[in-house]
Amino acid sequence: MSLTKKEDVNQKKNSNNLRLLFQHCFGNQTSFQKNNITNLSDYKLSDTKQFVLSHGLSFCLPPTTIKHEEVFADFEVLYAQLDHHKPRSKEQLAALKARLSNLAHAYCGSHIDWGDFLMTKECFQAIKSLQVNEDIIITKPDKGSGVVILNKNEYNDKMTILNDTINSLILDQPPAMTAPLN
C-alpha cells in the first residue's frame, strides 16, 4: 500500500470517528463548538484537540476504576445526614441502613459503562499532549465561557506587570472619595 493511499485511509478513519463522536453523547455536550475556543498562541490546534477543548475546562474523563473507600465514605455521610429525620420505627431505620449498604456494595461491584462515552484513542492522545505541552497555558476567558490558549512566555510577561512595584504604589487602605464622579 502506498503512503498516500495509507494517509487517505487514516484520514477517512479519523473523519468517520469524529462523525460518530458528533452523533453520540460525549461528555456534557453533543455538538462541536469551535467558537468556544480562542487560540491566542502560536500553537496550531488539530481538529481533534479543538473537539476535546470544545467541551470546556470542566470536562473530565470518567474514572477507570471505582474507589471503594470513597464510595463507602460517601454513603456513610449520606446516612449521617439523614440522622435528623425521625424514623417511624427502628426496623425501618435498620432497613434503610441495610439498603444503603447494599447500594454501596452494588455500585462498587458495577462495571463502568464506556458505551455512552465514545472517545477515540486520538482524543485521549490529544488530551495528554495538551496536558504535557509546557509552551501553552489553557485557561478560561475573563468574561463569558469557553477556553483561551495563550503562549506561556507572553502570559508570564503580562503577569509580571501586575506585580510591578516600581511603577505602582501599594496602598494601606482605599483612597477616600472627595467628590462624586459624574
Rosetta blueprint (number, residue, H / E / L):
1 M L
2 S L
3 L H
4 T H
5 K H
6 K H
7 E H
8 D H
9 V H
10 N H
11 Q H
12 K H
13 K H
14 N H
15 S H
16 N H
17 N H
18 L H
19 R H
20 L H
21 L H
22 F H
23 Q H
24 H L
25 C L
26 F E
27 G L
28 N L
29 Q E
30 T L
31 S L
32 F L
33 Q L
34 K H
35 N H
36 N H
37 I E
38 T E
39 N E
40 L L
41 S L
42 D L
43 Y L
44 K L
45 L L
46 S L
47 D H
48 T H
49 K H
50 Q H
51 F H
52 V H
53 L H
54 S L
55 H L
56 G L
57 L L
58 S L
59 F L
60 C L
61 L L
62 P L
63 P L
64 T L
65 T L
66 I L
67 K L
68 H H
69 E H
70 E H
71 V H
72 F H
73 A H
74 D H
75 F H
76 E H
77 V H
78 L H
79 Y H
80 A H
81 Q H
82 L H
83 D H
84 H H
85 H L
86 K L
87 P L
88 R L
89 S L
90 K H
91 E H
92 Q H
93 L H
94 A H
95 A H
96 L H
97 K H
98 A H
99 R H
100 L H
101 S H
102 N H
103 L H
104 A H
105 H H
106 A H
107 Y H
108 C H
109 G H
110 S L
111 H L
112 I L
113 D L
114 W L
115 G L
116 D L
117 F L
118 L L
119 M L
120 T L
121 K H
122 E H
123 C H
124 F H
125 Q H
126 A H
127 I H
128 K H
129 S H
130 L H
131 Q H
132 V H
133 N L
134 E L
135 D L
136 I E
137 I E
138 I E
139 T E
140 K L
141 P L
142 D L
143 K L
144 G L
145 S L
146 G L
147 V E
148 V E
149 I E
150 L E
151 N E
152 K H
153 N H
154 E H
155 Y H
156 N H
157 D H
158 K H
159 M H
160 T H
161 I H
162 L H
163 N L
164 D L
165 T L
166 I L
167 N L
168 S L
169 L L
170 I L
171 L L
172 D L
173 Q L
174 P L
175 P L
176 A L
177 M L
178 T L
179 A L
180 P L
181 L L
182 N L
